[in-house]
Amino acid sequence: MQTTDVIAMAPYLERGGTERHVLTLAQTLPSRYRAQVLAPCGPAQQEFFAAGVPVRNFQSLSAAPLKGALECRRLLRHVLQSSVTAAQLVHVHGAVELLWLAHTVTDAPIVFTVHGYHGKGAGISYKLAAKGGNKYADAVIAVSRSEREILLAAGLHPTKLHLVYNGVLAPSVPKEYVEQDYSCEKLQASTDRPVLIGTAARLVPAKGLSYLIEAMHLLTKRLGPQAALLLIYGDGPDRDVLQQQAASLGLTDTVEFRGYDPQVMNLMSQWDIFVLPSVIEPFGLVCAEAMAAGIPVIATNTGGLPEVLGDAGILVPVQDAKALAEAMHHLVEDVVARRSLGVAGYKRYKELFTAEAMAQKTAAVYDAVL
């Protein structure tokens, strides 16, 4: 069978969901596709190298628009010309400017995945994505139904649009109870320690972590400081502000900032509860990772999160620390409910959000445009 080179283009290699998506897809595509990545150098690059995924760098367009654009065009042209296969495909992730640049360089099919936009310019970004998708892409992928509806409302032609949920690799060690019987007595015996509540996110306003810290304050006032421990994994510009907030609320010993850890998914099975308090979230990849680990999920009712959780998690209103605290209190106190939601989430992950399912559905989009 002929091998097709897939050139994945990304606007950055930070430590976020888009990058994890690109890496997982490159690792799990069917063998008839061979992926490499073109992107500006970033902190996640070593994870690609460690996984054996080739990466070539160009200057960031946000840092140096003209130089970056010229470098990107030259690099893409070089990669395409040096390919030893007859079949080629470009897969652009997130950035409309990269979509346009790819169109100026090649006649090869172009697939464009929209990973979601947020902030004050989100509406304009979606309109540009729809316009660019109509004009320059052979197919556009939305990562959730909510994203699909936004793109359609922005003017994207429905015949170009495909829904492919993000997928995640299975953790090395899921919770014991997701694949075997686990007695209530054993579950109860495991509660002779603080309940571990975890989250993993970029420390930026869109992730709503200030509401989670406030909710933790309300929870400790109700149950005492020894009842639960909040572990925050991730880094970002809001770290100092969030640490100051935790200290001002007397949570120095109750909230731990663990920084970024590329192995966080394999740590999740040690947690009892996962919380994602996002203000806006196109999909919520980390929720799927938590479900794959078999831990119960509390998340906000925004973007793609209701689709990810379905009936297998607890949804609370956005920017509502009190509602977050109530949901956390319920799961801290009810170990059987934690197990039930963990098992339900794991089953939902197996049905919808495996890396293999994402790779097969993405490959089907590739097949259709080649």
Stockholm file with secondary structure:
# STOCKHOLM 1.0

chainA/1-370         MQTTDVIAMAPYLERGGTERHVLTLAQTLPSRYRAQVLAPCGPAQQEFFAAGVPVRNFQSLSAAPLKGALECRRLLRHVLQSSVTAAQLVHVHGAVELLWLAHTVTDAPIVFTVHGYHGKGAGISYKLAAKGGNKYADAVIAVSRSEREILLAAGLHPTKLHLVYNGVLAPSVPKEYVEQDYSCEKLQASTDRPVLIGTAARLVPAKGLSYLIEAMHLLTKRLGPQAALLLIYGDGPDRDVLQQQAASLGLTDTVEFRGYDPQVMNLMSQWDIFVLPSVIEPFGLVCAEAMAAGIPVIATNTGGLPEVLGDAGILVPVQDAKALAEAMHHLVEDVVARRSLGVAGYKRYKELFTAEAMAQKTAAVYDAVL
#=GR chainA/1-370 SS CCCEEEEEECSCCCSSHHHHHHHHHHHHSCTTEEEEEECCCCTTHHHHHHTTCCEECCCCTTTSHHHHHHHHHHHHHHHHHHCSSSEEEEEEESCHHHHHHHHHHCCSCEEEEECCCCSTTHHHHHHHHHHHHHHHCSEEEESSHHHHHHHHHTTCCGGGEEECCCCBCCCSSCCGGGSSCCCHHHHHHTTSSCEEEEEECCSSGGGCHHHHHHHHHHHHHHHCTTSEEEEEECCCTTHHHHHHHHHHTTCTTTEEEEECCTTHHHHGGGCSEEEECCSCCSSCHHHHHHHHHTCCEEEESSTTHHHHHTTSSEEECTTCHHHHHHHHHHHHHCHHHHHHHHHHHHHHHHHHCBHHHHHHHHHHHHHHHC
#=GC SS_cons         CCCEEEEEECSCCCSSHHHHHHHHHHHHSCTTEEEEEECCCCTTHHHHHHTTCCEECCCCTTTSHHHHHHHHHHHHHHHHHHCSSSEEEEEEESCHHHHHHHHHHCCSCEEEEECCCCSTTHHHHHHHHHHHHHHHCSEEEESSHHHHHHHHHTTCCGGGEEECCCCBCCCSSCCGGGSSCCCHHHHHHTTSSCEEEEEECCSSGGGCHHHHHHHHHHHHHHHCTTSEEEEEECCCTTHHHHHHHHHHTTCTTTEEEEECCTTHHHHGGGCSEEEECCSCCSSCHHHHHHHHHTCCEEEESSTTHHHHHTTSSEEECTTCHHHHHHHHHHHHHCHHHHHHHHHHHHHHHHHHCBHHHHHHHHHHHHHHHC
//
